[in-house]
Amino acid sequence: MHAPEVEHAFDTFSTADDSRLRQQALTDLVTQKALPKQADDPRFERGFQHWAVLVVAPATANTDRLLALAELVRMGQVVKKLQPRVTKVIEPVFAQELPPLSLLKEADERLNAARACALMQAPWLPAYLARAIAEEDTGEKARAEMVDALLRRVTSLTQALQLVSTAFADIRFETESPADSMAKRLVRSLAGFRAALLTSSLEAGDAAGKRLDEWVRGALSATGAPKEDKSRIDLTREVALTLHDLVRTRFSVSTEPETFAALKYCRAFFPTVSWPPELREAMELLVQNIAEAILMLGRQGVPNQGLLDQLELACGVKERARVVATQLADKHLELSEPIRDWLRRGRFVVQATATDTLQESLLQASDASLGMALIEARKLKAMDDTLQRVVSTLEIYDPAAATASQAYGQQVHATAAAIAQVAKRRGIDLLGAEGEEIDFAPKYFDPLSPVSGRRVVVRRPAIVRRSPQQQDAATDVVFKGLVE
């Protein structure tokens, strides 16, 4: 025989027609530790069947149907072997949308009903769960279950935020201060989402930060800003912490300035120059997040002015933002100078760049000078034999001077080779050599005196540009040579 209390609880659970009495009997069985050890008692099975019939009966009242759903799930939580049966029994209930979970007055009942929703798939469930989140007051475990179930039934955080935003827009409070009541509801809901962000692998989606802003703005659109300082501070802190968790778990959104739009909305709550002291710790987290985003883009050579503006928003005052940005520039020497200058100035100075045509025109204007340098380099090389004879003589009479002269000759050769290499890259070459006798070509040479015959003597080579395809042909005259 069982203890009298256990016997009474089993009897009540088996025979009671009142749902609340049967619910209390199950609670007593759990409290007396009769379950799950004595779950094979036939009276327990009859109680289970009572709930199973009630949950699907067409005439069942909305509250009783939800309670039956919650109690069946609770029985599966207590007696694990019942879970497959519970899932099968409640599945037909989800063929159509359930009554609002807010009809259940106890948070534990809403928790178990939310667990039932988490077991099922139905096209109406995402919007239904979003509404349940918006209507949930102080049942934090129930809200967490709702958020988790919602995130497992959408394709992105953006979609989840849109659904919750729509649900919150329909919520109304019959209190002395609806704005403060809404702010408190937002704080609890944001905290629930924040916890889920850290464990969910759901992708962010498009403009998740903007959807978060729409959620907060839309919820307060009918009531206005919270009136109590505590409500304003608590809501702003939770928005900041949610943004922090969003960008550190989905860091791709950290480089989008609109991600922080909700923070800008909250800034209007405070007429002071800087954030209230109670918010500085949370804001410092965002300062670090935004600074990292600026640095990540800066390493790619991308100055994002919008992020710099968000840094100022998170810092609270422009001077603090300037200090943070300057420290980034001073610490990270790997950044390009334009990016570091942008961080220090707070604005990006666009350097005017020449077009390809203009750049080529500027280079062509220097080609004549390059050709002249090539002529002088050729003259120096022509004196190489003379220099070698001088070196040979100096080796006998002044070895130290011979060494210096030989080094000078090597330097001349290196300089001439460098000039020739640059000229080759530009296609610059010389036509004719000084003192060489050639046929007169008016295209390439100007005469120093009247020319009487076809043959002339070159006094200064012509500077020409050769085509890469026809290296042996001078196709363009850069600067005419002189002949006589």
Number of C-alpha atoms within 10 A of each C-alpha: 5 10 10 9 13 19 15 15 24 25 17 21 28 21 14 15 11 11 17 12 15 24 20 14 23 25 16 19 22 16 11 13 12 18 19 15 9 14 17 10 11 12 18 22 13 16 22 20 15 20 23 20 14 19 26 18 12 9 9 14 13 16 16 18 23 27 26 26 28 26 25 28 25 24 22 17 16 15 15 11 13 16 17 10 12 22 16 9 18 21 15 11 16 17 12 11 12 15 14 16 24 19 14 19 11 10 19 16 24 28 24 24 25 26 21 24 25 19 13 15 15 12 12 13 21 24 19 21 29 26 23 23 29 24 20 20 18 13 16 17 16 24 28 22 23 28 27 22 23 24 23 16 19 16 13 17 26 20 20 26 22 19 21 26 23 18 22 24 18 13 13 15 12 7 10 8 13 19 24 24 19 25 26 20 21 24 21 23 23 19 19 22 24 21 15 18 22 13 10 13 14 16 13 22 15 13 14 26 28 19 24 27 23 21 23 24 18 18 27 20 13 14 18 14 21 21 15 12 12 14 19 21 21 18 24 24 21 20 25 23 19 21 26 25 21 23 22 16 18 18 16 12 22 25 20 20 20 20 22 28 17 22 24 15 15 20 17 10 16 13 9 10 8 16 19 12 9 12 16 16 12 17 24 15 17 26 22 16 22 26 20 16 22 24 23 15 16 23 14 11 15 13 20 20 16 13 22 23 16 24 28 19 21 29 22 20 14 15 11 14 23 19 13 18 23 18 14 20 22 13 10 13 10 11 20 15 12 17 23 25 16 22 27 19 13 17 14 16 11 8 7 6 8 10 9 9 9 11 11 11 11 12 12 14 11 11 20 18 14 19 24 17 16 24 22 13 19 18 14 16 16 11 11 15 10 10 17 15 10 15 21 14 13 16 13 9 11 12 14 10 14 19 14 12 17 16 12 13 19 13 12 16 17 12 14 20 16 14 18 21 14 13 19 14 9 17 16 25 23 22 20 21 18 17 13 13 15 14 11 19 13 11 11 21 23 19 17 10 9 9 13 8 8 9 14 19 18 24 19 21 24 27 28 24 24 20 15 12 7 9 12 9 13 19 12 14 19 21 19 18 24 20 29 17
